[in-house]
Amino acid sequence: MEVAKPVQMILVEYICDECEKGKMVQKGHPKRSEVPWQYPHQCDNCGYVQWLEEPAYPRTTWKDLK
């Protein structure tokens, strides 16, 4: 049986570990040889590059409205 309910969308961002100001944005393709996959991310402020495990950032999630 299918059930529908309202949810709140949430944007999840990763703040740069280097400058602590910019947001990390996925750039390029994942390393498929690593488990879990790792995605290259670059800071939109200082340009720092970091490989982060999935999920890639920014991403969206949701929570139930109660």
N, C-alpha and C positions, 0 to 999 in steps of 0.2 A: 504494500500500500504506500502510495506517495503522499508525503506530508510537506506542506510549505510553512515557513515561519520567518518573521523578520529577523535580520541580523545587522550588526554594525560592522562596516568594513574598517580595517585598521591598516595604515601604512607603516611598515617596519623598515627603518633605515639603520645603517651601520656607520657610526662616526669614526673618522680616521684616528688610528692609534698614534700616528706621528704628530699631527698638528692639533688634534682634538677639536677642530673647527669644521672641517669639510665633511662631506658625505661620500662614502665609498659607492662607486657605480660600476657595475659589471662591464668589463671591456674584453671582448674576445671570447674564445671557446674554452670549455673546461678541459682539464687534464683527465682523460678517461682512464689513464693507467693507475690513478689514485682512487682508493675506495674509502670514504665516499668521494665523489668527484670534487675537484677543486676548481674554482672559477677565478680568473684574474679580475681584480677590482682596482680602480684608480680613484684617488681622492680628487674631488672637483675643486678643491682649494689649493693644495700644495703639490699635487701630482704624484704623491707617494703610491707605489704599486704594492698590493698585497694579495696573496692567494687565499681565498676563503672557501671553506667547505659549503656544500649546498645547504640551504637554499641560497641562490644568488640574491644580491641586494640591488636596489630596493625591492621589496616584495610586499604582497598584501596577504592579510589573514582576516579572520572575522571572529566575532564573539556573539553569543546569543543575547538578545535583548530580554531582560527579565524584569 
